[in-house]
């Protein structure tokens, strides 16, 4: 099987989103927040927050990560690999 740059980028992007999702979940849980409570702070559905944490949704933008650092009271560098 031939590995292309596009394939590598797709794998790297998936890994990145998975890592960010894990870190978001850890930060939320450290704050003692439920998915529902986090969703209320973000102004999205509980399912959207769950999808971000599971890396099921490409909708997680850098602005959301910044907001998460404020909502969960953690430095943004803790949310990024």
C-alpha positions in Angstrom: 0.0 0.0 0.0 1.3 3.4 -1.0 1.4 6.0 1.7 0.7 9.5 0.5 1.1 12.9 2.2 -2.7 13.2 2.2 -3.1 10.0 4.1 -0.5 11.0 6.6 -2.2 14.4 7.1 -5.5 12.6 7.6 -4.0 10.3 10.3 -2.2 13.2 12.0 -5.4 15.3 12.1 -7.4 12.4 13.5 -4.7 11.8 16.2 -4.7 15.5 17.0 -8.5 15.7 17.4 -8.5 12.5 19.5 -5.8 13.9 21.8 -7.6 17.3 22.2 -10.9 15.4 22.9 -9.2 13.4 25.7 -7.8 16.5 27.2 -11.1 18.3 27.0 -12.8 15.5 28.8 -10.1 15.4 31.6 -10.4 19.2 32.0 -14.2 19.0 32.2 -14.2 16.2 34.7 -11.5 18.0 36.9 -14.0 20.9 37.1 -16.7 18.5 38.1 -18.8 19.4 35.2 -21.3 17.2 33.4 -21.6 17.2 29.6 -24.9 19.1 30.1 -23.3 21.8 32.2 -20.4 22.2 29.8 -22.8 22.4 26.9 -24.7 25.2 28.6 -21.4 27.2 29.0 -20.5 26.6 25.3 -24.0 27.3 24.1 -24.2 24.0 22.2 -25.9 20.7 22.8 -24.6 18.0 25.2 -24.2 15.8 22.1 -21.8 18.4 20.5 -19.6 18.5 23.6 -19.6 14.6 23.7 -18.7 14.5 20.0 -15.8 16.9 20.6 -14.5 14.7 23.4 -14.8 11.6 21.3 -13.3 13.3 18.2 -16.5 12.4 16.2 -17.0 15.9 14.9 -14.8 18.1 12.9 -16.7 21.1 14.3 -14.3 21.7 17.1 -12.5 24.9 16.2 -9.6 26.7 17.8 -12.1 29.2 19.3 -13.8 26.4 21.1 -10.5 25.2 22.5 -9.8 28.7 23.7 -13.3 28.9 25.3 -12.7 25.5 26.9 -9.5 26.8 28.5 -11.6 29.7 30.1 -14.6 27.6 31.1 -12.5 24.7 32.5 -10.0 27.2 34.0 -6.9 25.5 32.5 -4.1 26.9 30.4 -4.7 26.4 26.7 -1.4 24.5 26.4 -2.9 21.8 28.6 -5.6 21.1 26.0 -3.2 21.0 23.0 -0.8 18.1 22.5 
